Amino acid sequence: MNTRLATFTLCLLISLTAHAERADRDKPMLVEANRVSIDDAKKIQILEGDVLITKGTMILKADRVVIREDQYGFQKGTAFSGKGGLARFRQKRDGKEEYVEGEGERIEYNTNNEVLELFHRAWVKSGEDQVRGDYIWYDAVSEKYLVTAGETRDPKAPPGRVRVVIQPKGKDSDVKPAPRGERLELKGSGNLVLPNAQ
């Protein structure tokens, strides 16, 4: 039973993000919960009660995790928070001393399209960059985010907002700033008029 559980959850946990530590793929997985229920006929696994899943540097904590397998062998895992808490994941980025981590009332991951979704009170932090919103969609293949604020319950309250913090790139970044003191050449359309351009 434990071997079957580890096999089903393996694809769910291998790559929560595209920058996940590659060495994690070769690490053993440890699943801990107060209760584990497996229905092989329906291809559903339910882990309940202080669920902790670790695989190398990857850690997933939740009150409840449900894993469903489709007819093609792809898994969709859903991690739920308990009584006012948040489900949480954390994993080291490949080749860097940084972690990607996030929380939400619910976290879903689909191994078919490698999309991670976080719902309600959601945030994801990568290094020092951070996004917050009511809903976060992250495509691990294309490394794209979609963040929405959600609706406020109080009609008198201001609308919800998305919050993004992006740190400046450091010396070791691949993106190099323009050299100081050099003239910046702009190429505009025919309708664009630049001051002092003659």
N, C-alpha and C positions, 0 to 999 in steps of 0.2 A: 504494500500500500504506500509506504514512504517513497519507494522508487518511482511508482506511478505518479505520485504527487510532485516529486522533483522534476520528472519529465514534463508534466503539463505546465508547470510554472516556469520552467527554464526560459522559454521564448519570451514570456512576459517580462522577465527581469534582465535579460542580457543587455539590452540597449535602451534605457529610458531616454537617453539623449544621444545625439550624434557624436558628442565629444566625450562619451563615457570611456572610462579607463578600459583599454582593449584587453589588458591582462585579466580583467574580471571574467571574461568568457571562459577561461580555463580554471577558474576557482570553483571549489565545491559550494553548493548552496545549502543553507541551513534555514529550515522553516520551523517556527515555534508558534503555537497557538494553544488556547485552552481547549479548543474542540476543532476537529477536522472531519468533514463529511464529504465523501466522494461518491458520485453517481456515474458509473462508467457508461451505462446505457444512454443517459441524457448528456453525457460529457460535461458535467458541472462539478466543480469543487467549491466547497465553502469552508473558509477558515474563520473562526470566531474567537473573540476574547483576547485582547492584548497581542495581536498578531505582529510578529517580527520576522521579516525575511531578510537574510543577508547573503550576499554573493560577492566576495572580494570587497571592494570599497563601497558597493551599493548596499543601502539600507532602506527598507520600506517598513513603516510602522503604521498600523491602522487598527481600528476596533474590529473590522470585519473585511474580508477579501473574498470576492466571488470571481471565479475564473470559468469562462465558457469556451468550449472549443467548437469551431464550425466544421462542416463536412470536409473541408480541405485541410484541416489540421491547424488552422490559425487560431490563436487564443485572443480573447478580449478579457482583460482583468479590470475589476472595479474595486477600489479600496474605499471604504467608508470610515468616517470619523465616528467617535462615540460622544455621548452627552456633552455637547458644546465644544468638544475638542476639534482637532484637524488631523486628517491623514497626512503623512509626511514621507518624502523620499529625499535621499542624499546620495550622490555618487561623485567620485573624483573624476576630473577632466583628464583626458588622455594626454600624457606628456607635460602636464602642468601641475603645479602645487596649488590648484584651485578646485573648488567643488561646485557642482550644480545641485541646488536643493530647492525644494518647494513644498507648499502646503495647500490644502483645500479641504472643504467638507467632504468632497468626493474626488477621487483621482481615477481616470480611466486610461488604459493603454491598449492599443490594438496592434498586434504583431503583424497583421496583414499590410497596413499602410504606415506603420511606425509613427502613429500620431498619439500624442499625450494630451489629455484634456484635464483641466483642474476647474472645479465648480465651487462657487461661493467662498468669499473671503480668501481668494486664491492669490498666491504669489510664487514667483520663481526667481531665484538669484543665481547668477552665473559669474563667478569671481566677485567683483564689486558692483556689477550691473544688476539691476533689479526691476521687475515688472510686477504690478499689483492690479487686480481688478476682480470683478465678480466671476468672470469666465476667462480662462487662458487656454488657447489652442496652440500646440507646438508640433510642427512637423520636423521630426528628427532627421529626415533625409535631406530636405531643402534648407533646414535651419531657419524656418520662418515662424513668426509669432503672430497671433491674432489675440488681442485683449479687448474685452468689452467691460463697461462699467456696471451694467445692470440697472434695474429700475429701483427707485427708492420707494419704500412702503408708505411714507408720509407724504401726501400731496403738497404740503407746505414746505417741505425740505427741498434744498437745491438738488438738481439732478446729480446722479452718481458720476464719479470721475475715474479715469484710468491714471495710474501714477507710474512713471518710468524714470529710472535713474540710470544714466549712462556715464560712466567714468571716462575721462580723457585717456587716450592711448599713451602708454609709457614708452620709454626708450627702446624696449625690446619688441615693440609692436611691428608688424609687417607694414603698417600704414605710416608713411613718412610725411611729415609736414612740409609745406612749400618752404624753400630757403628764404631767409630774411633778406630784404634789400633788393630782391629781384623784381622786375616789373611783371605784373600779372596780365597776361594777354586774354582778353575777352572776345568771344565770337558771338555776336548777337544776330537777330533777324534784321531785315531791312527796316522794320518799324521801330527798332530800338535806337534811342539817341543817347550817347554817352557824353557826359560833360567833358570839356577840353579835348574832345576827340577831333583831330583835324589832319 
